Structure formats: structure tokens, C-alpha cells
Amino acid sequence: MSKITSSLESIDKEIYGLISKESIRQETHLELIASENFASQAVMNAQGSLLTNKYAEGLPNKRYYGGCEFIDSIEQLAIDRAKRLFQSKWVNVQPHSGAQANFSVFLTLLKPGDTILGMDLSHGGHLTHGSPVNVSGKWFKAFHYGVDPISQQLDMKAIRQIALESKPKLIICGYSAYPRVIDFEGFRSIAKEVGAFLLADMAHIAGLVASGIHPSPMDFCDVVTTTTHKTLRGPRGGMILSNNLELGKKLDKSVFPGTQGGPLEHVIAAKAVAFGEALQPEFALYSRAIVSNAKSLSKRLQERGIEVVSKGTDNHIVLLDLRSIGMTGKKADLLVSEVNITANKNTVPFDPESPFVTSGLRLGTAALTTRGFDNQAFVEVADIIADRLLNSQDEIIKSQCKEKVLKLCSNFPLYKNI
Ligand SMILES: *Cc1c(COP(=O)(O)O)cnc(C)c1O
């Protein structure tokens, strides 16, 4: 007989066993997926708390349910900390994810059939920025810009031209696989010229923005969306920010009741904890280390003959162009996964391969930097990746690579010793 006080281990051996296996996987693999990170024990404690029991439709002190006095304080803390962290006048911390945050913005600013302009998915944009398989591409008329074929970086003149021709109601900047600094001010001037709203989706770089390492979009955009689980290192979730209070009121309504029901207050508590962590001086050092580590990784891989898109990085992302070694992303993904390295195949700009095959491998340094990996450790990581990719048939090198990975993992333990 199960009671609500029984432990997971005693009540559900299947799920408990699988969580244990996942824990070992996280401990013994090099996590290089650019959109992932490791939340602190404190964040996970809040997220795993009994706050999951509480319905709290509405906003702090304006709820549709009773018993929200402590929930109100929790959500208000999350809001206040986020405001301080990003110097934002208005924040909504309820979006369940980055995609939900974007959808709420669309509901606020657009009507079906309106025109939007975002970056092409294959150049580093996100599905929610007008891809035909997403509601943003199905319900809106989506135009796309890409990067310059030579520099592989944003070309503001070319983007202005596309904006002038497509006359979008909303321009979206902020990406999933772009390793360079985004010129939010440049986007502002284009949006102003064509009379468009400007949305910055800083999902990937939010932690770097919070630390002042990447320029902030707050002063230049009508609205900013983000995830909270990438470089920001919080629980899985989303958030919307704006300095326009009138727009904020509309955005609040678009989150609830526009697109969501009850907020996930256990996740919101975990967001508050993560924002509290990000306000500490150590977090800026962490963000600095993320970028410095990405530069080390990128430099070493290039020295080993593997090209990286845009020939370097300014953030946490290093996007390998595997055409330089005659390999596909799909193959490379498989090869590194065999030696306990987790990354993802990714298109490169103007990719001749399909999205299922691709010519790129996307790497990010946020997660391993959380484990304490430094520049030297990232040079080792680069060498292991290069050894594996450049000697794909060599079984001896393969097992050496795996040994080196396991050694790095035990030198930089994750949650093991908490
Ligand atoms: C990750 C990401 C999202 C989506 O976040 P989810 O939480 O997975 O919904 C949206 N936009 C960008 C640019 C992203 O990188």
C-alpha cells in the first residue's frame, strides 16, 4: 500500500531506477549541448517542493484562488529579482518555457496573417521565429534573414534591406546557434525605420546579459523573452521582460488567460532562487569563464584543423563546420556520443545537407563550466573531440578518448559530492 508520505524509492522502483541511471549519465558524460546547464541543488530543491500543489491563476495579490499569501511573496520575489538582474521595469515569470513566452508575445502584438521577420532556422534561428512547422510560421507570414556568406555574421545592411522589402510588424532577434555578439541597437534603428515592434529572444545568452558580458537588449527592444535554464542556470522555464509598462499589462493578459492556465509556482520559486544566485558576484565570474572557455575550445579545435563557424566565438557557443574534415553532423554526433560526449548535430549557414544530416556540430560551454572546467580542461576536451573525429575508424583511440572523458568527469564531479 502506498501512502503519500512514502519515498519515491519505495513506491516506484521503475522511475527511481531510471532517475538513478540518468544521474550516473550526467555524472559520467561531457555535457556540451549549448542549451543545457546544471541547476544548483538549491534550485532543484525549490522546484521539487510542495509548491507544485498550489493553484495560483492570476498575478501576485490578484489571484482567482485562496491560500496564495506565501505563493504571492514567492512570485513577487522572483519578479523583483528578475527586474534587478536585467534592469527591467516589468517582468512576467509565469511562461512555462521559452516557446510559451514567445507565443504570449505574438498574441499581444500580432493578428493571424501579420508579417514577422526572424532569422532563418538553418542559420541559427529558433523554430518559434517563423518556421513553417511552428505556429509562428503557420499563422503569420514569416520572412527570414540569414548571416553573411563570407563572414558568417549578421550583416545589418542586408537585414535592413529585407526589412524594407517585407515590411514586418514584428522583427525578432536572438538565436539558438549564433556565436557572435548581437547588435540590438542596430536592430532598434531598423525596427524604427520600418515601423515594426522589436522582440529580442535572449534565451541562450540571458546569463551573459545578466552578467554584463553581452550587451543588454533591454534599452532597445519593445519586449524581451528568455528561457531560464540555459546560461542563466535556473529551472526549465521562460520569462518575458519589458520597459514598457502599458505593453506589460497586455503581456500579462496574454500569458494568463491568453495562452496559459495555472502558473507552475514550484518552478517560479526555483526561478527566484536562480535569479538570487545570478545576482551574486560569483555568477559574473562564472559567465566570464563560460566565454573564456568557449574561446579556448574554439581556438584548439581550429588548431586541430576543424573549422568553426564565423572563425570564433563571443559567447558560449562553438559551431563546428565539419565540411572542413569531410564529415556530416549526424556522423560526428554519433562518434562523440560513443565516447560519452553529448552534443548535437546542427545546420551551418548555407548547409548543403538536410536538417537530419547537417554539416555542423553545436557545442556550448555553460554546463561544463558549472562543473568547474577551466581553459586547460577545455583544451583537453577539444583534443578529445578532434582525436575522435579525425580517427573515426581507430578503436584504440576511441577507447583512449572514452578513458580521458571519464577521467575529466571524475576530476570535476557534478552533484556526486553534494
Ligand atoms: C531554447 C530557445 C527557445 C525555446 O525554449 P523552450 O524552453 O525550449 O521552449 C526559444 N528561443 C530561443 C532563441 C531558444 O534558443
The ligand as an SDF file (V2000), in Angstrom:
LIG
                    3D

 15 15  0  0  0  0  0  0  0  0999 V2000
   15.7320   27.4350  -26.4260 C   0  0  0  0  0  0  0  0  0  0  0  0
   15.1160   28.5420  -27.1680 C   0  0  0  0  0  0  0  0  0  0  0  0
   13.7400   28.7780  -27.1180 C   0  0  0  0  0  0  0  0  0  0  0  0
   12.7340   27.7860  -26.5640 C   0  0  0  0  0  0  0  0  0  0  0  0
   12.7940   27.4760  -25.2820 O   0  0  0  0  0  0  0  0  0  0  0  0
   11.9570   26.2310  -24.7330 P   0  0  0  0  0  0  0  0  0  0  0  0
   12.0430   26.4330  -23.2590 O   0  0  0  0  0  0  0  0  0  0  0  0
   12.6010   25.0010  -25.2430 O   0  0  0  0  0  0  0  0  0  0  0  0
   10.5480   26.3850  -25.2260 O   0  0  0  0  0  0  0  0  0  0  0  0
   13.2500   29.9090  -27.7450 C   0  0  0  0  0  0  0  0  0  0  0  0
   14.0590   30.7480  -28.3970 N   0  0  0  0  0  0  0  0  0  0  0  0
   15.3800   30.5300  -28.4960 C   0  0  0  0  0  0  0  0  0  0  0  0
   16.2240   31.5020  -29.2620 C   0  0  0  0  0  0  0  0  0  0  0  0
   15.9580   29.4110  -27.8980 C   0  0  0  0  0  0  0  0  0  0  0  0
   17.2590   29.1760  -28.0520 O   0  0  0  0  0  0  0  0  0  0  0  0
  1  2  1  0
  2  3  1  0
  2 14  2  0
  3  4  1  0
  3 10  2  0
  4  5  1  0
  5  6  1  0
  6  7  2  0
  6  8  1  0
  6  9  1  0
 10 11  1  0
 11 12  2  0
 12 13  1  0
 12 14  1  0
 14 15  1  0
M  END
$$$$
